[in-house]
């Protein structure tokens, strides 16, 4: 579960040198959507089903449905926290993921996830780390435990903990950077990218970040497209400090997808590749190197890339 969500839960800062995400978006001050009377009843029914459904599939479906309600279902936090102890890993994992959506404002959700991260079953911990990252700065109390998880032998847990720390705000900024820097040479490239990305979110602009992220973007390294995408977006966070990766980004911008149209999901694969190239265009605009202008102008002739390339050209003063 966490593997599928990782590349799409990355909420990146738009401009280099901009304040961290938590500085310009206080979730506690947002107007919270309230459930209608009918929704309240359904949320209560789903919460009861999470704990008492006879079959794991029914309990898991209820947990998923609660997550789809988001913060409207905050009243279901106790049931979801209890479901973290479900004997079925699928149910427990779904409950953890849903807590990351439902419990954004709930200290009890953070407490439950933190307990499962530090004392629960090993195979549930990566999803708990991911959910804490989704909650964001309101889960700042989990920063020390996530830093501790960076030393795990489980590379999924190292990756998810590294990713989550980038979203936890000042509490993570105070304790995480030294340990995250230690992961820049991790044997697992996905862990290296997660660490570099979170360091960039936390304000680090060290040269080695561009090396790690640029290497991940390179097609020759044969990393999954979602990892290359995350690395490209993170390079945009570095702004001018990511300039050494511009040649790699330009190659990626020109890169055609190698997809057999006869294979299943060919359209989805093409859409993912287009999304990757849009992220590359965005990074080039934020880095601010004018050598990217010709390639971006060419990219702007492609329907799938036009908007992203035009926006990047605007940042370079070359609309």
BELUR-V385863 format. One record per backbone hydrogen bond with DSSP energy under -0.5 kcal/mol. CO is the residue of the C=O (numbers start at 1). NH is the residue of the N-H. Records with the same first field share a line. If there is no record, write none. Layout:
# BELUR-V385863
CO=NH ; NH
This chain:
# BELUR-V385863
1=5
2=6
3=7
5=8 ; 9
6=9
9=11
10=12
15=18
20=23 ; 24
21=24 ; 25
25=27
26=29 ; 30
27=30
30=32
36=40
37=41
38=42
39=43
40=44
41=45
42=46
43=47
44=48
45=49
46=50
47=51
48=52
49=53
55=58 ; 59
56=60
57=61
58=62
59=63
60=64
61=65
62=66
63=67
64=68
65=69
66=69 ; 70
67=70
69=72
70=73
71=74
73=76
74=77
76=80
77=81
78=82
79=83
80=84
81=84
82=85
83=86
87=89
88=92
89=93
90=94
91=95
92=96
93=97
94=98
95=99
96=100
97=101
98=101 ; 102
99=103
103=106
105=107
106=110
107=111
108=112
109=113
110=114
111=115
112=116
113=117
114=118
115=119
116=120
121=124 ; 125
122=125 ; 126
124=128
125=129
126=130
127=131
128=132
129=133
130=134
131=135
132=136
135=138
136=139
137=140
139=142
140=143
142=146
143=147
144=148
145=149
146=150
147=150
148=151
149=152
153=155
154=158
155=159
156=160
157=161
158=162
159=163
160=164
161=165
162=166
163=166
164=167 ; 168
165=168
168=171
169=172 ; 173
170=174
171=175
172=175 ; 176
176=179 ; 180
177=181
178=182
179=183
180=183
181=184
182=185
183=186
187=189
188=191 ; 192
189=193
190=194
191=195
192=196
193=197
194=198
195=199
196=200
197=201
198=202
199=204
200=203
206=209 ; 210
207=210 ; 211
208=212
209=213
210=214
211=215
212=216
213=217
214=218
218=221
219=222
224=227 ; 228
225=229
226=230
227=231
228=232
229=233
230=234
231=235
232=236
233=237
234=237 ; 238
235=238 ; 239
236=239
237=17
238=241
239=242
240=243
242=245
243=246
245=249
246=250
247=251
248=252
249=253
250=254
251=255
252=255
257=259
259=261
260=263
263=266
265=269
266=270
267=271
268=272
269=273
270=274
271=275
272=276
273=277
274=278
275=279
276=280
277=281
278=282
279=283
280=284
281=285
282=286
283=287
284=288 ; 289
288=290
289=292
290=293
292=296
293=297
294=298
295=299
296=300
298=301
299=302
301=303
302=305 ; 306
305=309
306=310
307=311
308=312
309=313
310=314
311=315
312=316
313=318
314=317
